[in-house]
């Protein structure tokens, strides 16, 4: 599989900025929702890239993190800055809140370094993403200040939690992204251990996928698994692979249902069209088109690694081999 960039798809309104785009989701009508770190947290487009609406001003911190669309079209938004996952109508009316606003669970986390987590806690301490199972159960990866996955009933009742700090089966070093397949299996991006762990619907460990680097989010569509993966820089350290000896560019990988790689998208220039600086979220529409959200300001611009005009959101489409 190969992909090409769709230039000019997004019609970002005049005066709007993309400082960081933390996540992206596509609804049943191929409308595209972005969750951003800026003055307009939620931005919605139609399938042609025409701006529909923005909402959430004043309701989110600048640590928005993930976004998911439920089968009924409602929007779930994760904000690790205020320790909540909230459900909204597509127009922005708040329906429900999981977690207690601005009240993190007690994990020993010092507020800055996930290595200070000493024990697992309840929901939430800087949650990252939410996925919905085939029976409507809600699964939340609780990552920066915790090391757990929480499972809720469709009505929001906590059913179970699993995970603790570590690198063994069922342990996590920053559970960052999450997805659930049609059979109820739960896929969790264990970011700093360079793996995706797979569990059954009850949280029992089944296996792991290790042909990934710093995975941040997963999208499942048409028997394919799409994974966004952050850059490794020389001198950093993976909990699975040890010291990083050379720069490994950010990328998006596509796997078939057997776990074989069918595409890898991205190159060494982080700001080139179709390459990535900081892929943090992704989604796939009914045509197989790929949407990638990047936290470019946080990962690239602030450290002085890329210029301020480096992209933060891209659409790509699959192209047939020549």
C-alpha positions in Angstrom: 0.0 0.0 0.0 1.1 3.5 -0.7 -0.4 6.9 0.3 -0.4 10.4 -1.1 -1.1 13.7 0.6 -4.4 15.4 -0.1 -3.3 19.0 -0.3 -5.7 21.7 0.8 -8.4 19.5 2.1 -8.9 21.2 5.4 -10.6 24.6 5.2 -9.4 26.1 8.5 -11.2 29.3 9.2 -9.4 32.6 9.0 -7.9 33.5 12.4 -7.9 29.9 13.6 -4.6 28.3 14.5 -3.3 24.7 14.9 -0.8 24.9 17.8 -1.2 21.2 18.4 -3.8 18.8 17.1 -4.0 16.1 19.7 -6.5 13.7 18.1 -8.9 13.1 15.2 -12.1 11.0 14.8 -14.5 10.3 11.9 -18.2 9.8 12.4 -20.6 7.6 10.5 -21.1 10.3 7.9 -17.4 10.8 7.4 -17.5 14.1 9.3 -14.1 14.8 10.8 -13.6 16.0 14.3 -10.3 17.4 15.6 -9.4 17.9 19.3 -6.9 20.7 19.5 -4.7 22.5 22.1 -5.7 26.1 21.5 -8.5 28.6 21.5 -10.9 26.3 19.6 -10.6 22.9 21.2 -13.0 21.0 18.9 -13.2 21.7 15.2 -15.6 19.8 12.9 -15.5 19.4 9.1 -17.7 17.7 6.5 -16.3 15.0 4.3 -15.0 17.6 1.8 -13.1 19.5 4.4 -15.6 22.4 4.7 -15.7 23.9 8.2 -18.8 23.1 10.1 -18.4 24.4 13.6 -16.0 24.8 16.5 -16.9 24.4 20.2 -15.5 23.8 23.6 -13.9 27.3 24.1 -13.2 27.7 27.8 -14.2 24.1 28.7 -10.8 22.4 28.1 -7.3 22.8 29.3 -4.3 23.1 26.9 -3.7 19.3 27.5 -6.6 18.0 25.4 -5.6 14.5 24.4 -8.0 12.2 22.6 -11.3 12.1 20.8 -13.7 9.3 19.8 -17.1 9.1 18.2 -19.6 6.7 19.5 -22.0 4.7 17.3 -24.8 7.1 18.3 -22.7 10.1 17.0 -21.8 11.5 20.3 -18.3 12.8 20.9 -16.0 11.5 23.7 -13.2 13.9 24.5 -10.2 13.2 26.8 -8.5 16.0 28.7 -5.4 14.9 30.7 -5.1 18.4 32.1 -8.3 18.2 34.1 -8.4 14.4 34.6 -11.7 13.8 32.8 -13.3 12.0 29.8 -16.5 13.8 28.7 -19.3 13.0 26.3 -20.8 15.7 24.2 -23.4 16.0 21.4 -21.8 16.7 18.0 -22.8 20.4 18.6 -20.9 20.6 21.9 -23.6 20.1 24.6 -22.1 18.3 27.6 -23.9 15.0 28.4 -21.7 13.1 30.8 -18.4 13.3 32.7 -16.2 10.3 33.7 -13.7 11.2 36.4 -13.7 14.1 38.8 -12.8 17.5 37.4 -9.3 18.6 38.4 -9.0 15.8 40.9 -6.3 13.2 40.0 -6.3 9.8 41.6 -3.4 8.9 44.0 -0.6 7.1 42.2 2.4 8.8 43.6 2.8 10.8 40.4 4.6 14.1 40.9 2.7 15.9 38.1 5.6 15.9 35.6 7.4 12.5 35.3 5.6 9.3 34.7 8.6 7.5 36.2 7.4 8.7 39.6 4.2 6.6 39.5 4.6 4.1 42.3 1.2 2.4 42.4 -1.9 2.0 40.2 -4.9 4.2 41.0 -8.5 4.6 40.0 -9.9 6.9 37.4 -8.1 9.1 36.5 -4.7 10.6 36.6 -4.0 12.3 33.2 -6.1 9.9 31.0 -5.2 9.7 27.3 -7.8 8.0 25.1 -11.2 6.2 25.1 -12.4 3.3 22.9 -15.9 1.7 22.7 -16.4 -2.0 22.6 -19.0 -3.8 20.5 -21.3 -4.1 23.4 -21.0 -0.4 24.3 -18.5 -0.8 27.1 -16.1 2.1 27.5 -12.3 1.5 27.8 -10.0 4.4 28.9 -6.2 4.4 28.8 -5.1 6.3 31.9 -1.5 7.1 31.1 0.6 10.0 32.0 -0.1 9.9 35.7 -1.3 6.3 36.0 -0.6 2.9 34.4 -4.0 1.4 33.9 -6.9 0.7 31.7 -10.4 1.3 33.1 -13.5 -0.4 31.8 -16.9 1.2 32.2 -20.4 0.1 31.4 -22.3 1.9 28.6 -23.9 4.0 31.4 -20.6 4.9 32.9 -20.3 2.5 35.9 -16.8 1.4 36.6 -16.6 -2.3 36.0 -12.9 -3.1 36.2 -9.4 -1.7 36.0 -6.1 -3.4 35.2 -2.4 -2.6 34.9 0.5 -1.3 36.9 3.9 0.3 36.3 6.3 -2.0 34.6 7.4 -3.8 31.5 5.8 -7.3 32.0 2.6 -8.6 30.5 -0.3 -6.4 31.6 2.1 -3.7 32.9 2.5 -0.3 31.3 5.0 2.4 30.7 2.6 5.1 29.6 -0.6 3.5 28.2 -1.3 6.1 25.5 -3.8 4.9 22.8 -6.5 2.3 22.8 -8.9 0.5 20.4 -11.3 -2.4 20.6 -12.0 -4.7 17.7 -15.3 -6.3 16.6 -14.6 -9.4 18.8 -14.1 -7.2 21.9 -10.3 -7.5 22.1 -8.6 -4.5 23.6 -5.4 -3.1 22.0 -3.4 -0.7 24.2 -0.4 1.4 23.0 2.3 0.9 25.7 4.2 3.8 24.3 7.5 3.9 26.1 7.9 0.1 25.8 7.6 0.1 22.0 4.7 -2.4 22.0 0.9 -2.8 21.7 -0.6 -5.2 24.3 -3.7 -7.1 23.4 -6.2 -8.2 26.0 -9.6 -9.9 26.0 -12.7 -7.8 26.9 -12.2 -8.6 30.6 -8.6 -7.4 30.6 -6.8 -10.8 30.4 -3.5 -10.5 28.6 -3.3 -12.4 25.3 -0.3 -11.2 23.3 1.8 -8.2 22.3 2.8 -6.6 19.0 6.4 -5.3 19.0 7.0 -4.1 15.5 6.2 -0.6 16.5 8.0 2.4 17.9 6.5 4.7 20.6 2.9 3.9 19.5 0.5 6.7 20.3 -2.9 5.6 18.9 -4.6 2.9 16.9 -7.4 2.9 14.4 -9.1 -0.4 13.2 -10.8 -0.5 9.9 -11.5 -3.2 7.2 -9.3 -5.8 8.8 -6.4 -3.3 9.0 -4.7 -1.8 12.0 -3.3 1.8 11.7 -0.8 2.9 14.3 0.7 6.4 14.8 4.3 6.3 16.0 6.4 9.0 17.5 10.1 9.7 16.7 12.9 8.3 18.7 16.0 10.5 18.9 19.5 9.3 19.4 20.3 9.1 23.1 16.8 8.4 24.3 15.9 5.1 25.8 13.2 2.5 25.1 12.1 0.3 27.9 12.0 -2.6 25.5 14.9 -1.9 23.2 17.3 0.0 25.4 19.3 3.1 24.3 18.4 4.5 20.9 21.6 4.6 18.8 20.2 6.7 15.8 17.3 8.9 15.0 14.2 6.9 14.0 11.7 9.2 12.2 8.1 9.4 13.2 5.7 7.4 11.0 2.3 5.7 10.5 2.3 1.9 10.1 -0.5 -0.2 8.7 -0.8 -3.9 9.6 -3.1 -6.7 8.2 -5.1 -8.9 10.5 -2.1 -11.4 10.8 0.1 -8.6 12.1 2.2 -8.2 8.9 3.2 -4.7 7.8 1.4 -3.6 4.6 2.5 0.0 4.6 4.7 2.5 6.4 4.2 6.1 5.8 6.6 8.9 6.5 10.2 9.9 5.9 13.2 11.6 7.4 12.1 15.2 6.9 9.4 15.8 9.6 7.9 18.8 7.8 7.7 17.3 4.3 4.1 16.6 3.1 3.3 13.0 3.9 5.9 12.8 6.6 5.4 13.5 10.3 6.8 15.5 13.2 4.7 14.2 16.0 1.8 11.9 15.0 -0.4 11.6 18.1 -3.8 10.5 16.8 -5.3 9.1 13.6 -8.5 8.0 12.1 -9.7 6.3 8.9 -12.9 7.1 6.9 -15.2 4.8 4.9 -13.0 5.2 1.8 -9.8 4.2 3.6 -8.5 7.8 3.7 -6.2 8.5 6.6 -6.3 11.5 8.9 -3.3 12.1 11.1 -3.2 14.6 14.0 0.2 15.9 15.3 1.3 17.6 18.5 4.0 19.5 16.5 4.2 22.5 18.9 4.9 20.4 21.9 7.3 17.8 20.3 8.9 19.9 17.6 8.5 23.7 17.7 9.1 24.3 21.4 12.4 22.4 21.5 13.5 24.2 18.4 13.5 21.1 16.2 11.1 22.3 13.5 9.8 25.7 12.3 6.4 27.0 13.5 4.8 26.4 10.1 5.4 22.7 10.2 2.1 20.8 9.7 -0.1 19.6 12.6 -2.8 17.8 10.6 -2.8 15.9 7.3 -5.1 13.9 5.2 -3.7 11.1 3.0 -5.4 8.7 0.6 -4.3 5.2 -0.6 -3.1 5.0 -4.2 -2.9 2.0 -6.4 0.6 0.7 -7.2 1.9 1.8 -10.6 
